[in-house]
């Protein structure tokens, strides 16, 4: 848990510094990535530290301290905040990934109209609306059903939504309300799959068209797709696998818990696979980008001296003087 805290906070803080601290990244896609990093940062700064605190407290006290959280409905304990934050940030991550897929699809399918449809103002408005909607959905079970409570689960090591009166609660309105979570997840998951397939099909058609146009004209031109097409295809594939692998198990667990299954061990893996997504997002959307890595080096180590320097003049004496100057600079840096 402590390793998760360090990795999530460090990776997403660096992402926010790069996206918000550089003008070149202040684009609609950069704002979406910053929103994703902020949601993941909240998970690493609030949700995981509380779980680590509870586990450390249990180990130090050599007893189960979960009974302290079985308070009344109107009583306050940290899970009343941690639970909605975790659910809301999870929904924000799903929604932001969905919006990133739409932005990527418009870039591939309508490149000439991208600047018309995708603007900074519209992107910021969509981000603000998605945050409001996601956190509203996170508190809907507590607002519209008296049969659902929040408590710290010793199985999942997280603050979970649970039925207050056991088996009888599943026949009340709590059944319908709690199913909003997997319905929302699976709806966006299905939409993301469809958009990814459409985008991937368009990239494949563009690659085939480029291959057919390049072959009869110039013999030396490679028939392989361009690097940007290959990178876009890989990103879409990684996105689809990561999305389904991280959000699928938790949705299955919610449906199973509503149907009456306990799944204690499965709940642990489902929740912490979902938590690990806060680390993978940094790798998928940030660390794989060459410009992001270069900006990160500039942010922490300053601008690096370029390898090549233009020498004043082109005669032998000037060239020798330039070579001596470069040798002196390299010798100084090594020293």
PyMOL commands that set and color helices and strands:
alter all, ss='L'
color gray80, all
select helices_A, chain A and resi 2-21+23-25+28-61+66-69+79-109+111-117+120-144+166-171+173-217+227-259+264-287+290-301+316-334
alter helices_A, ss='H'
color red, helices_A
select strands_A, chain A and resi 148-153+158-163
alter strands_A, ss='S'
color yellow, strands_A
deselect
rebuild
show_as cartoon
